[in-house]
Amino acid sequence: MDIITVRTFLMWCTIINAALLIGSSIFCAFAGSWIYSIHSKLFHISRETFNTLIYSFIAFYKMLWIVFNLVPYIALLIID
């Protein structure tokens, strides 16, 4: 596998994961009550706990996206 294939792969991984991150953030921002109503029936958690968990998940996903997709892609752009 050559560097161009890896760079293209990381580019598409970065784009797809960015779309998922933005989509989930928008979905949680505008449909938070609906999501909470579903999850509160399953797990019996308070609204404050749910908000903390969902925003922690989004922050963790964002950190993983930066470390494993964006940074390697930028590094390959720099060395090419």
N, CA, C and O atoms as CSV, one atom per row, in Angstrom:
chain,resi,resn,atom,element,x,y,z
A,1,MET,N,N,0.849,-1.161,0.000
A,1,MET,CA,C,0.000,0.000,0.000
A,1,MET,C,C,0.903,1.235,0.000
A,1,MET,O,O,1.823,1.344,0.811
A,2,ASP,N,N,0.632,2.146,-0.906
A,2,ASP,CA,C,1.463,3.342,-0.998
A,2,ASP,C,C,0.864,4.486,-0.190
A,2,ASP,O,O,-0.248,4.388,0.327
A,3,ILE,N,N,1.621,5.564,-0.094
A,3,ILE,CA,C,1.233,6.696,0.752
A,3,ILE,C,C,0.005,7.419,0.210
A,3,ILE,O,O,-0.763,7.989,0.984
A,4,ILE,N,N,-0.189,7.403,-1.094
A,4,ILE,CA,C,-1.356,8.072,-1.679
A,4,ILE,C,C,-2.640,7.338,-1.294
A,4,ILE,O,O,-3.660,7.972,-1.025
A,5,THR,N,N,-2.593,6.027,-1.268
A,5,THR,CA,C,-3.754,5.242,-0.859
A,5,THR,C,C,-4.081,5.479,0.608
A,5,THR,O,O,-5.249,5.632,0.966
A,6,VAL,N,N,-3.073,5.510,1.449
A,6,VAL,CA,C,-3.288,5.765,2.874
A,6,VAL,C,C,-3.839,7.167,3.087
A,6,VAL,O,O,-4.753,7.369,3.885
A,7,ARG,N,N,-3.276,8.134,2.368
A,7,ARG,CA,C,-3.754,9.513,2.490
A,7,ARG,C,C,-5.209,9.635,2.047
A,7,ARG,O,O,-6.001,10.313,2.701
A,8,THR,N,N,-5.562,8.984,0.945
A,8,THR,CA,C,-6.950,9.007,0.475
A,8,THR,C,C,-7.877,8.327,1.473
A,8,THR,O,O,-8.974,8.816,1.746
A,9,PHE,N,N,-7.434,7.202,2.014
A,9,PHE,CA,C,-8.221,6.498,3.026
A,9,PHE,C,C,-8.469,7.386,4.245
A,9,PHE,O,O,-9.599,7.490,4.721
A,10,LEU,N,N,-7.415,8.022,4.745
A,10,LEU,CA,C,-7.578,8.898,5.917
A,10,LEU,C,C,-8.417,10.125,5.593
A,10,LEU,O,O,-9.144,10.619,6.455
A,11,MET,N,N,-8.329,10.621,4.371
A,11,MET,CA,C,-9.162,11.759,3.991
A,11,MET,C,C,-10.642,11.385,4.084
A,11,MET,O,O,-11.438,12.134,4.652
A,12,TRP,N,N,-11.011,10.227,3.528
A,12,TRP,CA,C,-12.407,9.816,3.574
A,12,TRP,C,C,-12.855,9.450,4.985
A,12,TRP,O,O,-14.000,9.708,5.358
A,13,CYS,N,N,-11.972,8.858,5.765
A,13,CYS,CA,C,-12.296,8.588,7.174
A,13,CYS,C,C,-12.555,9.895,7.923
A,13,CYS,O,O,-13.486,9.988,8.723
A,14,THR,N,N,-11.729,10.893,7.658
A,14,THR,CA,C,-11.888,12.190,8.313
A,14,THR,C,C,-13.209,12.841,7.914
A,14,THR,O,O,-13.919,13.374,8.767
A,15,ILE,N,N,-13.540,12.804,6.641
A,15,ILE,CA,C,-14.788,13.416,6.165
A,15,ILE,C,C,-16.004,12.696,6.733
A,15,ILE,O,O,-16.933,13.341,7.219
A,16,ILE,N,N,-16.009,11.376,6.678
A,16,ILE,CA,C,-17.160,10.611,7.168
A,16,ILE,C,C,-17.330,10.790,8.676
A,16,ILE,O,O,-18.449,10.995,9.147
A,17,ASN,N,N,-16.243,10.717,9.434
A,17,ASN,CA,C,-16.344,10.892,10.878
A,17,ASN,C,C,-16.706,12.320,11.262
A,17,ASN,O,O,-17.397,12.530,12.258
A,18,ALA,N,N,-16.256,13.299,10.495
A,18,ALA,CA,C,-16.657,14.687,10.762
A,18,ALA,C,C,-18.151,14.859,10.530
A,18,ALA,O,O,-18.827,15.538,11.302
A,19,ALA,N,N,-18.668,14.246,9.472
A,19,ALA,CA,C,-20.109,14.318,9.211
A,19,ALA,C,C,-20.904,13.654,10.328
A,19,ALA,O,O,-21.936,14.176,10.749
A,20,LEU,N,N,-20.431,12.509,10.809
A,20,LEU,CA,C,-21.104,11.845,11.929
A,20,LEU,C,C,-21.055,12.692,13.197
A,20,LEU,O,O,-22.039,12.772,13.933
A,21,LEU,N,N,-19.921,13.318,13.449
A,21,LEU,CA,C,-19.776,14.163,14.628
A,21,LEU,C,C,-20.692,15.376,14.554
A,21,LEU,O,O,-21.380,15.697,15.523
A,22,ILE,N,N,-20.702,16.040,13.426
A,22,ILE,CA,C,-21.572,17.216,13.261
A,22,ILE,C,C,-23.037,16.806,13.316
A,22,ILE,O,O,-23.852,17.472,13.955
A,23,GLY,N,N,-23.369,15.703,12.639
A,23,GLY,CA,C,-24.763,15.236,12.655
A,23,GLY,C,C,-25.247,14.855,14.042
A,23,GLY,O,O,-26.364,15.196,14.431
A,24,SER,N,N,-24.413,14.151,14.782
A,24,SER,CA,C,-24.832,13.766,16.134
A,24,SER,C,C,-24.919,14.977,17.062
A,24,SER,O,O,-25.787,15.025,17.933
A,25,SER,N,N,-24.041,15.939,16.887
A,25,SER,CA,C,-24.111,17.159,17.705
A,25,SER,C,C,-25.385,17.943,17.421
A,25,SER,O,O,-26.056,18.405,18.343
A,26,ILE,N,N,-25.713,18.091,16.145
A,26,ILE,CA,C,-26.947,18.799,15.773
A,26,ILE,C,C,-28.167,18.030,16.249
A,26,ILE,O,O,-29.116,18.622,16.762
A,27,PHE,N,N,-28.145,16.720,16.083
A,27,PHE,CA,C,-29.270,15.885,16.515
A,27,PHE,C,C,-29.485,15.996,18.017
A,27,PHE,O,O,-30.623,16.106,18.473
A,28,CYS,N,N,-28.407,15.967,18.788
A,28,CYS,CA,C,-28.533,16.089,20.244
A,28,CYS,C,C,-28.966,17.487,20.658
A,28,CYS,O,O,-29.682,17.649,21.646
A,29,ALA,N,N,-28.540,18.486,19.916
A,29,ALA,CA,C,-28.916,19.858,20.258
A,29,ALA,C,C,-30.398,20.122,20.008
A,29,ALA,O,O,-31.045,20.803,20.804
A,30,PHE,N,N,-30.942,19.593,18.915
A,30,PHE,CA,C,-32.318,19.912,18.552
A,30,PHE,C,C,-33.330,18.843,18.926
A,30,PHE,O,O,-34.524,19.132,18.998
A,31,ALA,N,N,-32.884,17.619,19.165
A,31,ALA,CA,C,-33.809,16.543,19.515
A,31,ALA,C,C,-33.427,15.919,20.855
A,31,ALA,O,O,-33.673,14.735,21.084
A,32,GLY,N,N,-32.827,16.714,21.736
A,32,GLY,CA,C,-32.371,16.204,23.021
A,32,GLY,C,C,-33.483,15.657,23.891
A,32,GLY,O,O,-33.308,14.642,24.564
A,33,SER,N,N,-34.625,16.323,23.882
A,33,SER,CA,C,-35.745,15.858,24.703
A,33,SER,C,C,-36.264,14.514,24.221
A,33,SER,O,O,-36.598,13.645,25.026
A,34,TRP,N,N,-36.332,14.348,22.917
A,34,TRP,CA,C,-36.804,13.086,22.358
A,34,TRP,C,C,-35.829,11.962,22.671
A,34,TRP,O,O,-36.241,10.860,23.031
A,35,ILE,N,N,-34.537,12.237,22.533
A,35,ILE,CA,C,-33.520,11.235,22.848
A,35,ILE,C,C,-33.575,10.878,24.331
A,35,ILE,O,O,-33.477,9.709,24.706
A,36,TYR,N,N,-33.734,11.909,25.171
A,36,TYR,CA,C,-33.816,11.658,26.614
A,36,TYR,C,C,-35.037,10.818,26.964
A,36,TYR,O,O,-34.952,9.931,27.813
A,37,SER,N,N,-36.165,11.082,26.324
A,37,SER,CA,C,-37.374,10.305,26.648
A,37,SER,C,C,-37.188,8.824,26.330
A,37,SER,O,O,-37.688,7.968,27.059
A,38,ILE,N,N,-36.482,8.518,25.262
A,38,ILE,CA,C,-36.219,7.124,24.923
A,38,ILE,C,C,-35.259,6.493,25.921
A,38,ILE,O,O,-35.509,5.401,26.431
A,39,HIS,N,N,-34.155,7.191,26.197
A,39,HIS,CA,C,-33.145,6.619,27.077
A,39,HIS,C,C,-33.576,6.572,28.540
A,39,HIS,O,O,-33.152,5.685,29.281
A,40,SER,N,N,-34.406,7.508,28.955
A,40,SER,CA,C,-34.854,7.483,30.350
A,40,SER,C,C,-35.773,6.289,30.619
A,40,SER,O,O,-35.833,5.790,31.743
A,41,LYS,N,N,-36.482,5.838,29.593
A,41,LYS,CA,C,-37.305,4.633,29.766
A,41,LYS,C,C,-36.444,3.383,29.882
A,41,LYS,O,O,-36.803,2.436,30.582
A,42,LEU,N,N,-35.320,3.383,29.199
A,42,LEU,CA,C,-34.438,2.213,29.214
A,42,LEU,C,C,-33.540,2.168,30.441
A,42,LEU,O,O,-33.319,1.100,31.013
A,43,PHE,N,N,-33.021,3.326,30.850
A,43,PHE,CA,C,-31.973,3.344,31.867
A,43,PHE,C,C,-32.350,4.064,33.159
A,43,PHE,O,O,-31.592,3.985,34.125
A,44,HIS,N,N,-33.466,4.749,33.222
A,44,HIS,CA,C,-33.931,5.456,34.421
A,44,HIS,C,C,-32.857,6.400,34.969
A,44,HIS,O,O,-32.411,6.248,36.107
A,45,ILE,N,N,-32.448,7.368,34.159
A,45,ILE,CA,C,-31.453,8.358,34.573
A,45,ILE,C,C,-32.082,9.739,34.566
A,45,ILE,O,O,-33.073,9.986,33.879
A,46,SER,N,N,-31.491,10.626,35.338
A,46,SER,CA,C,-32.007,11.990,35.388
A,46,SER,C,C,-31.566,12.762,34.150
A,46,SER,O,O,-30.667,12.345,33.420
A,47,ARG,N,N,-32.224,13.899,33.935
A,47,ARG,CA,C,-31.895,14.726,32.772
A,47,ARG,C,C,-30.469,15.271,32.871
A,47,ARG,O,O,-29.763,15.333,31.865
A,48,GLU,N,N,-30.044,15.660,34.057
A,48,GLU,CA,C,-28.696,16.187,34.248
A,48,GLU,C,C,-27.640,15.118,33.941
A,48,GLU,O,O,-26.629,15.398,33.297
A,49,THR,N,N,-27.887,13.904,34.405
A,49,THR,CA,C,-26.964,12.800,34.125
A,49,THR,C,C,-26.921,12.504,32.635
A,49,THR,O,O,-25.853,12.265,32.072
A,50,PHE,N,N,-28.085,12.521,31.999
A,50,PHE,CA,C,-28.145,12.278,30.556
A,50,PHE,C,C,-27.364,13.342,29.793
A,50,PHE,O,O,-26.591,13.019,28.890
A,51,ASN,N,N,-27.563,14.613,30.151
A,51,ASN,CA,C,-26.833,15.691,29.473
A,51,ASN,C,C,-25.322,15.533,29.639
A,51,ASN,O,O,-24.559,15.724,28.693
A,52,THR,N,N,-24.905,15.183,30.851
A,52,THR,CA,C,-23.479,14.986,31.095
A,52,THR,C,C,-22.940,13.835,30.253
A,52,THR,O,O,-21.869,13.951,29.658
A,53,LEU,N,N,-23.663,12.746,30.201
A,53,LEU,CA,C,-23.213,11.581,29.438
A,53,LEU,C,C,-23.169,11.852,27.937
A,53,LEU,O,O,-22.200,11.489,27.270
A,54,ILE,N,N,-24.202,12.483,27.407
A,54,ILE,CA,C,-24.255,12.685,25.957
A,54,ILE,C,C,-23.190,13.676,25.500
A,54,ILE,O,O,-22.579,13.482,24.449
A,55,TYR,N,N,-22.959,14.733,26.273
A,55,TYR,CA,C,-21.929,15.693,25.889
A,55,TYR,C,C,-20.528,15.136,26.125
A,55,TYR,O,O,-19.592,15.494,25.410
A,56,SER,N,N,-20.376,14.272,27.113
A,56,SER,CA,C,-19.091,13.591,27.308
A,56,SER,C,C,-18.801,12.646,26.154
A,56,SER,O,O,-17.662,12.550,25.698
A,57,PHE,N,N,-19.822,11.951,25.682
A,57,PHE,CA,C,-19.656,11.060,24.535
A,57,PHE,C,C,-19.238,11.846,23.297
A,57,PHE,O,O,-18.323,11.435,22.583
A,58,ILE,N,N,-19.893,12.959,23.042
A,58,ILE,CA,C,-19.551,13.774,21.870
A,58,ILE,C,C,-18.136,14.322,21.988
A,58,ILE,O,O,-17.401,14.352,21.001
A,59,ALA,N,N,-17.748,14.754,23.178
A,59,ALA,CA,C,-16.385,15.259,23.376
A,59,ALA,C,C,-15.353,14.152,23.187
A,59,ALA,O,O,-14.304,14.383,22.586
A,60,PHE,N,N,-15.637,12.955,23.691
A,60,PHE,CA,C,-14.723,11.825,23.533
A,60,PHE,C,C,-14.597,11.429,22.064
A,60,PHE,O,O,-13.498,11.154,21.582
A,61,TYR,N,N,-15.717,11.401,21.362
A,61,TYR,CA,C,-15.706,11.083,19.931
A,61,TYR,C,C,-14.907,12.130,19.153
A,61,TYR,O,O,-14.180,11.791,18.219
A,62,LYS,N,N,-15.041,13.380,19.531
A,62,LYS,CA,C,-14.298,14.462,18.883
A,62,LYS,C,C,-12.798,14.298,19.104
A,62,LYS,O,O,-12.011,14.489,18.176
A,63,MET,N,N,-12.397,13.946,20.320
A,63,MET,CA,C,-10.973,13.732,20.590
A,63,MET,C,C,-10.436,12.552,19.793
A,63,MET,O,O,-9.338,12.628,19.243
A,64,LEU,N,N,-11.196,11.459,19.724
A,64,LEU,CA,C,-10.772,10.310,18.931
A,64,LEU,C,C,-10.665,10.660,17.451
A,64,LEU,O,O,-9.741,10.217,16.769
A,65,TRP,N,N,-11.608,11.453,16.959
A,65,TRP,CA,C,-11.587,11.877,15.559
A,65,TRP,C,C,-10.338,12.703,15.257
A,65,TRP,O,O,-9.693,12.511,14.226
A,66,ILE,N,N,-10.008,13.605,16.144
A,66,ILE,CA,C,-8.823,14.445,15.931
A,66,ILE,C,C,-7.552,13.610,15.969
A,66,ILE,O,O,-6.693,13.749,15.099
A,67,VAL,N,N,-7.425,12.744,16.969
A,67,VAL,CA,C,-6.188,11.980,17.156
A,67,VAL,C,C,-5.996,10.916,16.075
A,67,VAL,O,O,-4.885,10.747,15.571
A,68,PHE,N,N,-7.063,10.194,15.713
A,68,PHE,CA,C,-6.903,9.050,14.822
A,68,PHE,C,C,-7.250,9.324,13.364
A,68,PHE,O,O,-6.934,8.498,12.508
A,69,ASN,N,N,-7.887,10.452,13.047
A,69,ASN,CA,C,-8.217,10.747,11.659
A,69,ASN,C,C,-7.573,12.028,11.167
A,69,ASN,O,O,-6.856,12.024,10.167
A,70,LEU,N,N,-7.826,13.123,11.865
A,70,LEU,CA,C,-7.396,14.425,11.374
A,70,LEU,C,C,-5.882,14.612,11.439
A,70,LEU,O,O,-5.274,15.027,10.452
A,71,VAL,N,N,-5.275,14.319,12.563
A,71,VAL,CA,C,-3.828,14.512,12.717
A,71,VAL,C,C,-3.021,13.629,11.763
A,71,VAL,O,O,-2.096,14.137,11.131
A,72,PRO,N,N,-3.324,12.322,11.625
A,72,PRO,CA,C,-2.567,11.541,10.649
A,72,PRO,C,C,-2.748,12.027,9.212
A,72,PRO,O,O,-1.806,11.993,8.420
A,73,TYR,N,N,-3.949,12.476,8.877
A,73,TYR,CA,C,-4.187,12.993,7.531
A,73,TYR,C,C,-3.366,14.258,7.278
A,73,TYR,O,O,-2.762,14.402,6.215
A,74,ILE,N,N,-3.342,15.161,8.235
A,74,ILE,CA,C,-2.548,16.385,8.089
A,74,ILE,C,C,-1.061,16.048,8.026
A,74,ILE,O,O,-0.321,16.664,7.260
A,75,ALA,N,N,-0.619,15.086,8.817
A,75,ALA,CA,C,0.787,14.684,8.779
A,75,ALA,C,C,1.164,14.131,7.409
A,75,ALA,O,O,2.250,14.416,6.905
A,76,LEU,N,N,0.282,13.346,6.803
A,76,LEU,CA,C,0.563,12.829,5.468
A,76,LEU,C,C,0.543,13.926,4.413
A,76,LEU,O,O,1.281,13.854,3.429
A,77,LEU,N,N,-0.284,14.930,4.605
A,77,LEU,CA,C,-0.269,16.074,3.689
A,77,LEU,C,C,1.042,16.846,3.793
A,77,LEU,O,O,1.565,17.336,2.792
A,78,ILE,N,N,1.564,16.948,5.005
A,78,ILE,CA,C,2.805,17.710,5.217
A,78,ILE,C,C,3.994,16.987,4.604
A,78,ILE,O,O,4.840,17.621,3.974
A,79,ILE,N,N,4.074,15.663,4.777
A,79,ILE,CA,C,5.266,14.957,4.293
A,79,ILE,C,C,5.221,14.687,2.796
A,79,ILE,O,O,6.237,14.308,2.212
A,80,ASP,N,N,4.071,14.871,2.165
A,80,ASP,CA,C,3.983,14.606,0.739
A,80,ASP,C,C,4.518,15.746,-0.090
A,80,ASP,O,O,4.512,15.671,-1.319
